[in-house]
């Protein structure tokens, strides 16, 4: 008999927040072997650090943002507004600019070892440079 995966409802706002280069992320679906991605509710309070991924593709969906919010992709700044979606392939240096709340779809699943920075941070990061 064919077994279907179990559906799952997650309240993203109830998940624990973790620091990330963008601000604070609440990440869901790490534990789902039958789902090839993670979904993050991310609050960006100030300009994010420029970073990139070698394997992961991200899609940012803007839920809420300031009128002057933007995203920087490989040094090119583009304005954002609520409802914007941004596809960020591996290797693209990126950062969010301004305060905003976004949903990030990350495939394959988010892996902190696939987060790289060209400029060292004031705090220690294992994948800097």
N, C-alpha and C positions, 0 to 999 in steps of 0.2 A: 504494500500500500504506500502511496506517495505521501510523504510527511511534509507539510508546509511549515516554514519558519514561523515563529511566534511574533505577532505584532507587539509593539512596545510604545507606550506613551511616556515621554520624559518632560518634566517641567524644567526647562533650561535655567530659569531664574533660581531654582532651588539647589542647583549643583554648586559644589564649592568652586570659588574663584581662584585661579592661579595666575601669577604674574607672567606676562609675555612681552615681547618687544612692542606690541601694540597697546598694551594696557593690562586689562584683566579679562581672562577667558574662562568660560564655563563650557567644558567639553563633554559631549555625549557620544555614545555608541562605540567606545573603545573596545568594550567587551563582546561585541557582536561579530562573531566569526563569519556570519552570513551577510554582512554589510560591509562594502569595501571602502567606506569613508568614515570621517568623524564630522560632527556638526558642532560649531562653537558659537555661543552667544558672547560677543566681545564688546566690552566698553572701553572706548578710547578717550582718555581724559586730556591728554596733551599730544603733541606731535610724537608719532611712533619712531622707533629706530629703523633705519634702512637695513633690510635683511633680505635673504633669498633662500630658496630651497633647491636642492639638486634633483630630488625625485618627486616632490609633492606639487600638485596643482591645487590652487585655491580659487574659490569663487566668493567674493565679498558681496553681500546683499545689504544695502543700507536701509536700516529701519528708521533711524532718527539721526539728524545731524544739524550742525550750525549752518547758517547761510553761506559761510566762507569755507566750508569743508572741502577737502580735495584728497586725491590720491596721487602719489608720485610713483611712476613706473619707469624704471631705467632713466631717471633724471627728468622725465617729462611730467609736469604737473597738470592734472585734469580735475575740473570741478566735479563735485558730487552733489546729489540731492536725494531726498528720501525716495526710495524705489529704484535707485541706481543699482546695477549689478556689474561687477568687474571680474573678468577672467584673468587669472595670473598664472601663466605656465611656469614650469621649473626654470630656474636661471634668471628670472626677471627680478631685479632689485626693486623693492617696493616699500612704501610706508604710507600710513594714513596721516593726514594733516588736519588738525582741529578735533573738536569734540564730536563724537558720534557713537552710535550703537549699531553694530553690524552682526549679521549671521554669516559665518564662514563655513563653507563646505570644503573639506580637505580630503583629497584622494591621491594616493592611497592614504590610509589612516595617518593622522598627525603623528610625527615622530620627532621629539626634541633634538635628536642627533642629526636631523636634516634641516637645521636652522643655522644659517651662516651669516657672518657680519664682516664687512670689509674694514670697518673702523672699530678698534677696541672700545669696549664700554668701560665706564668708571668702575663697574662691578665685574667680576671675573665671569667669563662665559667660556665653556669648554670648546666651542667650535669657532671662536673668533679667529679671524685671519685664515 
